[in-house]
Amino acid sequence: MIPVVSLVLLTWNALEYTRITIESVRRFTKLPCELVVVDNGSEAPTVEYLRTL
């Protein structure tokens, strides 16, 4: 399915906000979309979480 909307999320050492945002996009977005997460050199916990996606 081709995405109708592209969302870009910029994050830096904000694991909890990043997790909440990604979960919200997954739960509430109805249109086909792509989510691009750009990490700006975060510490380990945020990077580890993003690698699990």
C-alpha distance matrix in Angstrom:
0.0 3.8 6.4 9.0 11.7 13.0 15.8 18.6 21.1 24.4 26.6 30.0 31.9 30.4 29.1 29.5 27.9 25.0 24.4 24.8 22.4 19.6 20.3 20.4 17.0 15.5 17.7 17.7 14.5 12.8 10.3 7.0 9.1 10.3 13.9 16.3 19.6 22.6 25.7 28.9 31.1 31.3 33.7 32.8 31.6 28.7 27.8 28.0 25.8 23.0 23.3 22.7 19.1
3.8 0.0 3.8 6.4 9.1 10.4 13.7 16.4 19.3 22.5 25.1 28.6 30.9 29.5 28.6 29.2 27.3 24.3 24.4 24.7 21.8 19.4 20.7 20.5 16.8 16.2 18.6 18.1 14.5 13.3 10.1 6.9 7.8 8.9 12.6 14.6 18.2 20.8 24.2 27.2 29.7 30.1 32.9 32.4 31.4 28.3 27.3 28.1 25.9 22.9 23.5 23.4 19.7
6.4 3.8 0.0 3.8 5.5 6.9 10.0 13.0 16.0 19.3 21.9 25.6 27.9 26.3 25.6 26.1 23.9 21.1 21.4 21.5 18.5 16.3 17.9 17.3 13.5 13.5 16.0 15.2 11.5 11.0 7.7 4.7 4.4 5.9 9.5 11.8 15.4 18.1 21.6 24.5 27.2 27.5 30.4 30.2 29.0 25.7 25.1 26.1 23.8 20.7 21.9 21.9 18.1
9.0 6.4 3.8 0.0 3.8 6.9 10.1 13.5 16.6 19.9 22.9 26.6 29.1 27.3 26.9 27.0 24.5 22.1 22.7 22.2 18.9 17.4 18.9 17.5 13.9 14.6 16.5 14.8 11.0 10.2 6.5 5.4 5.5 8.1 11.2 13.6 17.1 19.6 23.1 25.8 28.8 29.1 32.1 32.3 31.0 27.5 27.3 28.6 26.0 23.1 24.7 24.7 20.9
11.7 9.1 5.5 3.8 0.0 3.8 6.5 10.0 13.0 16.4 19.4 23.2 25.7 23.9 23.8 23.9 21.2 18.9 19.9 19.3 15.8 14.8 16.7 15.2 11.5 13.0 15.2 13.4 9.8 10.3 7.3 6.7 4.7 6.5 8.7 10.9 14.1 16.6 20.1 22.6 25.7 26.0 29.1 29.5 28.2 24.7 24.7 26.2 23.7 20.7 22.7 23.0 19.3
13.0 10.4 6.9 6.9 3.8 0.0 3.8 6.6 10.0 13.1 16.2 19.9 22.6 21.1 21.2 21.8 19.1 16.6 17.9 18.0 14.4 13.2 15.8 14.8 11.2 12.9 15.7 14.5 11.3 12.7 10.2 8.9 5.6 4.9 6.1 7.4 10.7 12.9 16.5 19.0 22.1 22.5 25.8 26.3 25.3 21.7 21.5 23.3 21.0 17.9 19.9 20.6 17.1
15.8 13.7 10.0 10.1 6.5 3.8 0.0 3.8 6.6 10.0 12.9 16.7 19.3 17.6 17.9 18.4 15.5 13.1 14.8 14.7 11.0 10.3 13.3 12.3 9.0 11.5 14.2 13.1 10.6 13.1 11.5 10.9 7.3 6.2 4.8 6.1 8.4 10.7 14.0 16.4 19.6 19.7 22.9 23.7 22.5 18.8 19.0 21.0 18.6 15.7 18.3 19.0 15.7
18.6 16.4 13.0 13.5 10.0 6.6 3.8 0.0 3.8 6.5 9.8 13.4 16.4 15.2 15.9 17.0 14.2 11.6 14.1 14.6 11.0 10.7 14.2 13.7 11.1 13.6 16.5 15.9 13.8 16.6 15.3 14.3 10.6 8.5 5.9 4.7 5.9 7.2 10.6 12.8 16.1 16.5 19.9 21.0 20.2 16.4 16.5 19.0 17.0 14.0 16.7 18.1 15.2
21.1 19.3 16.0 16.6 13.0 10.0 6.6 3.8 0.0 3.8 6.4 10.2 12.8 11.4 12.2 13.4 10.6 8.1 11.0 11.7 8.5 8.7 12.4 12.3 10.5 13.2 15.9 15.7 14.5 17.8 17.2 16.6 12.9 10.8 7.3 6.2 4.8 6.0 8.3 10.6 13.7 13.5 16.7 18.0 17.0 13.2 13.9 16.5 14.4 11.8 15.0 16.4 14.0
24.4 22.5 19.3 19.9 16.4 13.1 10.0 6.5 3.8 0.0 3.8 7.1 10.4 9.8 11.5 13.4 10.9 8.7 12.2 13.4 10.8 11.4 15.1 15.3 14.1 16.6 19.3 19.3 18.3 21.6 21.0 20.2 16.5 14.1 10.7 8.5 6.0 4.8 6.0 7.2 10.6 10.8 14.3 16.2 15.7 12.0 12.7 15.9 14.5 12.1 15.2 17.3 15.6
26.6 25.1 21.9 22.9 19.4 16.2 12.9 9.8 6.4 3.8 0.0 3.8 6.7 6.3 8.2 10.5 8.7 6.8 10.3 12.1 10.5 11.2 14.6 15.4 14.9 17.2 19.6 20.2 19.8 23.3 23.2 22.5 18.9 16.4 12.7 10.8 7.4 6.2 5.0 6.1 8.6 7.6 10.9 12.9 12.3 8.8 10.1 13.3 12.1 10.4 13.8 15.7 14.8
30.0 28.6 25.6 26.6 23.2 19.9 16.7 13.4 10.2 7.1 3.8 0.0 3.8 5.5 8.0 10.9 10.0 8.9 12.2 14.2 13.4 14.3 17.3 18.4 18.4 20.4 22.7 23.5 23.4 27.0 27.0 26.2 22.6 20.0 16.3 14.1 10.5 8.7 5.9 5.2 6.4 4.9 8.1 10.9 10.9 8.0 9.5 12.9 12.6 11.6 14.6 16.9 16.7
31.9 30.9 27.9 29.1 25.7 22.6 19.3 16.4 12.8 10.4 6.7 3.8 0.0 3.8 5.9 9.0 9.3 8.9 11.4 13.6 13.8 14.8 17.2 18.7 19.4 21.0 23.0 24.2 24.6 28.3 28.7 28.0 24.7 22.1 18.4 16.6 12.9 11.7 8.6 8.3 7.9 4.7 6.0 8.7 8.2 6.2 8.7 11.5 11.3 11.6 14.4 16.2 16.8
30.4 29.5 26.3 27.3 23.9 21.1 17.6 15.2 11.4 9.8 6.3 5.5 3.8 0.0 3.8 5.7 5.5 6.0 8.6 10.1 10.6 12.1 14.2 15.4 16.5 18.3 20.0 21.0 21.8 25.5 26.3 25.9 22.7 20.7 16.9 15.9 12.3 12.1 9.8 10.5 11.0 8.0 9.3 11.1 9.3 7.0 10.2 12.4 11.0 11.4 14.9 16.0 16.0
29.1 28.6 25.6 26.9 23.8 21.2 17.9 15.9 12.2 11.5 8.2 8.0 5.9 3.8 0.0 3.8 5.6 5.1 6.0 8.6 9.9 10.5 12.1 14.1 15.4 16.5 18.1 19.8 20.8 24.4 25.4 24.9 22.0 19.9 16.2 15.6 12.2 12.8 10.6 12.2 12.3 8.9 9.3 9.7 6.9 4.9 8.5 9.7 7.8 9.1 12.3 12.8 13.2
29.5 29.2 26.1 27.0 23.9 21.8 18.4 17.0 13.4 13.4 10.5 10.9 9.0 5.7 3.8 0.0 3.8 5.4 5.2 6.2 8.6 10.0 10.6 12.2 14.3 15.5 16.4 18.0 19.6 23.2 24.7 24.7 22.1 20.6 17.1 17.2 14.2 15.4 13.7 15.5 15.9 12.5 12.9 13.2 9.9 8.5 12.1 12.6 10.0 11.6 15.0 14.6 14.7
27.9 27.3 23.9 24.5 21.2 19.1 15.5 14.2 10.6 10.9 8.7 10.0 9.3 5.5 5.6 3.8 0.0 3.8 5.5 5.1 6.0 8.6 9.9 10.5 12.2 14.3 15.2 16.1 17.4 21.1 22.4 22.7 19.9 18.6 15.0 15.3 12.5 13.7 12.8 14.4 15.7 13.0 14.3 15.2 12.5 10.1 13.4 14.7 12.0 12.4 16.1 16.1 15.3
25.0 24.3 21.1 22.1 18.9 16.6 13.1 11.6 8.1 8.7 6.8 8.9 8.9 6.0 5.1 5.4 3.8 0.0 3.8 5.5 5.2 6.2 8.6 9.9 10.7 12.4 14.2 15.4 16.0 19.7 20.6 20.3 17.3 15.5 11.9 11.9 9.0 10.6 10.0 12.4 13.8 11.3 13.1 13.7 11.2 8.1 10.7 12.2 9.3 9.0 12.8 13.0 11.9
24.4 24.4 21.4 22.7 19.9 17.9 14.8 14.1 11.0 12.2 10.3 12.2 11.4 8.6 6.0 5.2 5.5 3.8 0.0 3.8 5.5 5.3 6.1 8.5 10.0 10.7 12.2 14.2 15.3 18.8 20.3 19.9 17.5 16.0 12.7 13.5 11.0 13.3 12.7 15.5 16.4 13.6 14.6 14.3 11.1 8.8 11.4 11.6 8.1 8.8 12.2 11.3 10.4
24.8 24.7 21.5 22.2 19.3 18.0 14.7 14.6 11.7 13.4 12.1 14.2 13.6 10.1 8.6 6.2 5.1 5.5 3.8 0.0 3.8 5.6 5.2 6.1 8.6 10.0 10.4 11.8 13.6 17.2 19.1 19.5 17.3 16.6 13.6 15.0 13.1 15.5 15.3 17.8 19.2 16.5 17.7 17.7 14.5 12.3 15.1 15.4 11.9 12.4 15.8 14.8 13.4
22.4 21.8 18.5 18.9 15.8 14.4 11.0 11.0 8.5 10.8 10.5 13.4 13.8 10.6 9.9 8.6 6.0 5.2 5.5 3.8 0.0 3.8 5.5 5.1 6.2 8.7 9.9 10.4 11.4 15.1 16.4 16.8 14.2 13.5 10.5 12.0 10.5 13.1 13.7 16.3 18.3 16.3 18.2 18.6 16.0 13.0 15.3 16.3 12.9 12.3 15.8 15.3 13.2
19.6 19.4 16.3 17.4 14.8 13.2 10.3 10.7 8.7 11.4 11.2 14.3 14.8 12.1 10.5 10.0 8.6 6.2 5.3 5.6 3.8 0.0 3.8 5.4 5.2 6.2 8.6 10.1 10.5 13.9 15.0 14.7 12.2 11.2 8.2 10.1 9.0 12.3 13.2 16.4 18.2 16.3 18.2 17.9 15.4 12.4 13.9 14.5 11.0 9.9 13.1 12.3 9.7
20.3 20.7 17.9 18.9 16.7 15.8 13.3 14.2 12.4 15.1 14.6 17.3 17.2 14.2 12.1 10.6 9.9 8.6 6.1 5.2 5.5 3.8 0.0 3.8 5.5 5.1 6.1 8.5 10.1 13.3 15.3 15.3 13.7 13.4 11.2 13.6 12.7 16.0 16.7 19.9 21.3 19.1 20.4 19.8 16.8 14.5 16.2 16.1 12.3 12.2 14.9 13.2 10.9
20.4 20.5 17.3 17.5 15.2 14.8 12.3 13.7 12.3 15.3 15.4 18.4 18.7 15.4 14.1 12.2 10.5 9.9 8.5 6.1 5.1 5.4 3.8 0.0 3.8 5.4 5.1 5.8 7.8 11.3 13.5 14.4 13.0 13.4 11.5 14.2 13.9 17.1 18.2 21.1 23.0 21.0 22.7 22.6 19.6 17.0 19.0 19.4 15.6 15.2 18.2 16.8 14.2
17.0 16.8 13.5 13.9 11.5 11.2 9.0 11.1 10.5 14.1 14.9 18.4 19.4 16.5 15.4 14.3 12.2 10.7 10.0 8.6 6.2 5.2 5.5 3.8 0.0 3.8 5.5 5.5 5.4 9.1 10.5 11.0 9.2 9.7 8.2 11.3 11.8 15.3 17.1 20.2 22.5 21.0 23.1 23.0 20.5 17.5 18.9 19.5 16.0 14.6 17.4 16.4 13.3
15.5 16.2 13.5 14.6 13.0 12.9 11.5 13.6 13.2 16.6 17.2 20.4 21.0 18.3 16.5 15.5 14.3 12.4 10.7 10.0 8.7 6.2 5.1 5.4 3.8 0.0 3.8 5.9 6.0 8.7 10.5 10.5 9.5 10.1 9.2 12.6 13.2 16.9 18.6 22.0 23.9 22.3 24.0 23.4 20.7 18.1 19.1 19.1 15.5 14.4 16.6 14.9 11.7
17.7 18.6 16.0 16.5 15.2 15.7 14.2 16.5 15.9 19.3 19.6 22.7 23.0 20.0 18.1 16.4 15.2 14.2 12.2 10.4 9.9 8.6 6.1 5.1 5.5 3.8 0.0 3.8 6.1 8.3 11.3 12.3 12.1 13.4 12.7 16.1 16.6 20.2 21.7 24.9 26.7 24.9 26.4 25.7 22.8 20.4 21.9 21.6 17.9 17.4 19.7 17.6 14.8
17.7 18.1 15.2 14.8 13.4 14.5 13.1 15.9 15.7 19.3 20.2 23.5 24.2 21.0 19.8 18.0 16.1 15.4 14.2 11.8 10.4 10.1 8.5 5.8 5.5 5.9 3.8 0.0 3.8 6.2 9.3 11.3 11.3 13.3 12.9 16.4 17.3 20.7 22.6 25.6 27.9 26.2 28.2 27.9 25.1 22.4 24.0 24.2 20.5 19.6 22.2 20.6 17.5
14.5 14.5 11.5 11.0 9.8 11.3 10.6 13.8 14.5 18.3 19.8 23.4 24.6 21.8 20.8 19.6 17.4 16.0 15.3 13.6 11.4 10.5 10.1 7.8 5.4 6.0 6.1 3.8 0.0 3.8 5.8 7.8 7.7 10.2 10.6 14.2 15.9 19.3 21.7 24.7 27.3 26.1 28.4 28.2 25.8 22.8 23.9 24.4 20.9 19.4 21.7 20.5 17.1
12.8 13.3 11.0 10.2 10.3 12.7 13.1 16.6 17.8 21.6 23.3 27.0 28.3 25.5 24.4 23.2 21.1 19.7 18.8 17.2 15.1 13.9 13.3 11.3 9.1 8.7 8.3 6.2 3.8 0.0 3.8 6.6 8.3 11.6 13.0 16.7 18.9 22.3 24.9 28.0 30.6 29.6 31.8 31.5 29.1 26.2 27.0 27.4 24.0 22.3 24.3 22.9 19.4
10.3 10.1 7.7 6.5 7.3 10.2 11.5 15.3 17.2 21.0 23.2 27.0 28.7 26.3 25.4 24.7 22.4 20.6 20.3 19.1 16.4 15.0 15.3 13.5 10.5 10.5 11.3 9.3 5.8 3.8 0.0 3.8 5.9 9.6 11.9 15.4 18.1 21.3 24.3 27.3 30.1 29.5 32.1 32.0 30.0 26.8 27.2 27.9 24.8 22.6 24.4 23.5 19.8
7.0 6.9 4.7 5.4 6.7 8.9 10.9 14.3 16.6 20.2 22.5 26.2 28.0 25.9 24.9 24.7 22.7 20.3 19.9 19.5 16.8 14.7 15.3 14.4 11.0 10.5 12.3 11.3 7.8 6.6 3.8 0.0 3.8 7.1 10.1 13.4 16.5 19.7 22.8 26.0 28.5 28.3 30.8 30.5 28.7 25.6 25.5 26.1 23.3 20.8 22.2 21.4 17.6
9.1 7.8 4.4 5.5 4.7 5.6 7.3 10.6 12.9 16.5 18.9 22.6 24.7 22.7 22.0 22.1 19.9 17.3 17.5 17.3 14.2 12.2 13.7 13.0 9.2 9.5 12.1 11.3 7.7 8.3 5.9 3.8 0.0 3.7 6.6 9.8 12.9 16.0 19.2 22.3 25.0 24.8 27.5 27.4 25.9 22.6 22.4 23.4 20.7 18.0 19.7 19.4 15.6
10.3 8.9 5.9 8.1 6.5 4.9 6.2 8.5 10.8 14.1 16.4 20.0 22.1 20.7 19.9 20.6 18.6 15.5 16.0 16.6 13.5 11.2 13.4 13.4 9.7 10.1 13.4 13.3 10.2 11.6 9.6 7.1 3.7 0.0 3.8 6.4 9.8 12.8 16.0 19.2 21.7 21.8 24.6 24.4 23.2 19.9 19.4 20.5 18.1 15.1 16.6 16.8 13.1
13.9 12.6 9.5 11.2 8.7 6.1 4.8 5.9 7.3 10.7 12.7 16.3 18.4 16.9 16.2 17.1 15.0 11.9 12.7 13.6 10.5 8.2 11.2 11.5 8.2 9.2 12.7 12.9 10.6 13.0 11.9 10.1 6.6 3.8 0.0 3.8 6.3 9.7 12.7 15.9 18.4 18.2 21.0 21.1 19.8 16.3 16.1 17.6 15.1 12.1 14.2 14.6 11.1
16.3 14.6 11.8 13.6 10.9 7.4 6.1 4.7 6.2 8.5 10.8 14.1 16.6 15.9 15.6 17.2 15.3 11.9 13.5 15.0 12.0 10.1 13.6 14.2 11.3 12.6 16.1 16.4 14.2 16.7 15.4 13.4 9.8 6.4 3.8 0.0 3.8 6.4 9.7 12.8 15.4 15.8 18.9 19.2 18.6 15.0 14.3 16.3 14.6 11.1 13.0 14.5 11.5
19.6 18.2 15.4 17.1 14.1 10.7 8.4 5.9 4.8 6.0 7.4 10.5 12.9 12.3 12.2 14.2 12.5 9.0 11.0 13.1 10.5 9.0 12.7 13.9 11.8 13.2 16.6 17.3 15.9 18.9 18.1 16.5 12.9 9.8 6.3 3.8 0.0 3.8 6.3 9.7 12.1 12.1 15.2 15.7 15.1 11.4 10.9 13.3 11.7 8.3 10.9 12.7 10.4
22.6 20.8 18.1 19.6 16.6 12.9 10.7 7.2 6.0 4.8 6.2 8.7 11.7 12.1 12.8 15.4 13.7 10.6 13.3 15.5 13.1 12.3 16.0 17.1 15.3 16.9 20.2 20.7 19.3 22.3 21.3 19.7 16.0 12.8 9.7 6.4 3.8 0.0 3.8 6.4 9.2 10.2 13.7 14.9 15.1 11.4 10.7 13.8 13.1 9.9 12.2 14.8 13.2
25.7 24.2 21.6 23.1 20.1 16.5 14.0 10.6 8.3 6.0 5.0 5.9 8.6 9.8 10.6 13.7 12.8 10.0 12.7 15.3 13.7 13.2 16.7 18.2 17.1 18.6 21.7 22.6 21.7 24.9 24.3 22.8 19.2 16.0 12.7 9.7 6.3 3.8 0.0 3.8 5.8 6.4 9.9 11.4 12.0 8.6 7.8 11.4 11.3 8.8 11.1 14.0 13.4
28.9 27.2 24.5 25.8 22.6 19.0 16.4 12.8 10.6 7.2 6.1 5.2 8.3 10.5 12.2 15.5 14.4 12.4 15.5 17.8 16.3 16.4 19.9 21.1 20.2 22.0 24.9 25.6 24.7 28.0 27.3 26.0 22.3 19.2 15.9 12.8 9.7 6.4 3.8 0.0 3.8 5.9 9.6 12.1 13.4 10.5 10.0 13.8 14.2 12.2 14.3 17.4 17.1
31.1 29.7 27.2 28.8 25.7 22.1 19.6 16.1 13.7 10.6 8.6 6.4 7.9 11.0 12.3 15.9 15.7 13.8 16.4 19.2 18.3 18.2 21.3 23.0 22.5 23.9 26.7 27.9 27.3 30.6 30.1 28.5 25.0 21.7 18.4 15.4 12.1 9.2 5.8 3.8 0.0 3.8 6.7 9.3 11.4 9.4 8.4 12.0 13.4 12.0 13.5 16.7 17.3
31.3 30.1 27.5 29.1 26.0 22.5 19.7 16.5 13.5 10.8 7.6 4.9 4.7 8.0 8.9 12.5 13.0 11.3 13.6 16.5 16.3 16.3 19.1 21.0 21.0 22.3 24.9 26.2 26.1 29.6 29.5 28.3 24.8 21.8 18.2 15.8 12.1 10.2 6.4 5.9 3.8 0.0 3.8 6.6 8.0 6.2 6.4 9.8 10.9 10.4 12.3 15.1 15.9
33.7 32.9 30.4 32.1 29.1 25.8 22.9 19.9 16.7 14.3 10.9 8.1 6.0 9.3 9.3 12.9 14.3 13.1 14.6 17.7 18.2 18.2 20.4 22.7 23.1 24.0 26.4 28.2 28.4 31.8 32.1 30.8 27.5 24.6 21.0 18.9 15.2 13.7 9.9 9.6 6.7 3.8 0.0 3.8 6.0 6.2 6.6 8.9 10.7 11.4 12.8 15.1 16.8
32.8 32.4 30.2 32.3 29.5 26.3 23.7 21.0 18.0 16.2 12.9 10.9 8.7 11.1 9.7 13.2 15.2 13.7 14.3 17.7 18.6 17.9 19.8 22.6 23.0 23.4 25.7 27.9 28.2 31.5 32.0 30.5 27.4 24.4 21.1 19.2 15.7 14.9 11.4 12.1 9.3 6.6 3.8 0.0 3.9 5.6 5.2 5.9 8.6 9.9 10.5 12.5 14.9
31.6 31.4 29.0 31.0 28.2 25.3 22.5 20.2 17.0 15.7 12.3 10.9 8.2 9.3 6.9 9.9 12.5 11.2 11.1 14.5 16.0 15.4 16.8 19.6 20.5 20.7 22.8 25.1 25.8 29.1 30.0 28.7 25.9 23.2 19.8 18.6 15.1 15.1 12.0 13.4 11.4 8.0 6.0 3.9 0.0 3.8 5.5 5.2 6.2 8.7 10.1 11.1 13.3
28.7 28.3 25.7 27.5 24.7 21.7 18.8 16.4 13.2 12.0 8.8 8.0 6.2 7.0 4.9 8.5 10.1 8.1 8.8 12.3 13.0 12.4 14.5 17.0 17.5 18.1 20.4 22.4 22.8 26.2 26.8 25.6 22.6 19.9 16.3 15.0 11.4 11.4 8.6 10.5 9.4 6.2 6.2 5.6 3.8 0.0 3.8 5.5 5.2 6.3 8.7 10.2 11.4
27.8 27.3 25.1 27.3 24.7 21.5 19.0 16.5 13.9 12.7 10.1 9.5 8.7 10.2 8.5 12.1 13.4 10.7 11.4 15.1 15.3 13.9 16.2 19.0 18.9 19.1 21.9 24.0 23.9 27.0 27.2 25.5 22.4 19.4 16.1 14.3 10.9 10.7 7.8 10.0 8.4 6.4 6.6 5.2 5.5 3.8 0.0 3.8 5.4 5.2 6.3 8.9 10.4
28.0 28.1 26.1 28.6 26.2 23.3 21.0 19.0 16.5 15.9 13.3 12.9 11.5 12.4 9.7 12.6 14.7 12.2 11.6 15.4 16.3 14.5 16.1 19.4 19.5 19.1 21.6 24.2 24.4 27.4 27.9 26.1 23.4 20.5 17.6 16.3 13.3 13.8 11.4 13.8 12.0 9.8 8.9 5.9 5.2 5.5 3.8 0.0 3.8 5.5 5.2 6.7 9.4
25.8 25.9 23.8 26.0 23.7 21.0 18.6 17.0 14.4 14.5 12.1 12.6 11.3 11.0 7.8 10.0 12.0 9.3 8.1 11.9 12.9 11.0 12.3 15.6 16.0 15.5 17.9 20.5 20.9 24.0 24.8 23.3 20.7 18.1 15.1 14.6 11.7 13.1 11.3 14.2 13.4 10.9 10.7 8.6 6.2 5.2 5.4 3.8 0.0 3.8 5.4 5.3 7.1
23.0 22.9 20.7 23.1 20.7 17.9 15.7 14.0 11.8 12.1 10.4 11.6 11.6 11.4 9.1 11.6 12.4 9.0 8.8 12.4 12.3 9.9 12.2 15.2 14.6 14.4 17.4 19.6 19.4 22.3 22.6 20.8 18.0 15.1 12.1 11.1 8.3 9.9 8.8 12.2 12.0 10.4 11.4 9.9 8.7 6.3 5.2 5.5 3.8 0.0 3.8 5.4 5.5
23.3 23.5 21.9 24.7 22.7 19.9 18.3 16.7 15.0 15.2 13.8 14.6 14.4 14.9 12.3 15.0 16.1 12.8 12.2 15.8 15.8 13.1 14.9 18.2 17.4 16.6 19.7 22.2 21.7 24.3 24.4 22.2 19.7 16.6 14.2 13.0 10.9 12.2 11.1 14.3 13.5 12.3 12.8 10.5 10.1 8.7 6.3 5.2 5.4 3.8 0.0 3.8 5.5
22.7 23.4 21.9 24.7 23.0 20.6 19.0 18.1 16.4 17.3 15.7 16.9 16.2 16.0 12.8 14.6 16.1 13.0 11.3 14.8 15.3 12.3 13.2 16.8 16.4 14.9 17.6 20.6 20.5 22.9 23.5 21.4 19.4 16.8 14.6 14.5 12.7 14.8 14.0 17.4 16.7 15.1 15.1 12.5 11.1 10.2 8.9 6.7 5.3 5.4 3.8 0.0 3.8
19.1 19.7 18.1 20.9 19.3 17.1 15.7 15.2 14.0 15.6 14.8 16.7 16.8 16.0 13.2 14.7 15.3 11.9 10.4 13.4 13.2 9.7 10.9 14.2 13.3 11.7 14.8 17.5 17.1 19.4 19.8 17.6 15.6 13.1 11.1 11.5 10.4 13.2 13.4 17.1 17.3 15.9 16.8 14.9 13.3 11.4 10.4 9.4 7.1 5.5 5.5 3.8 0.0
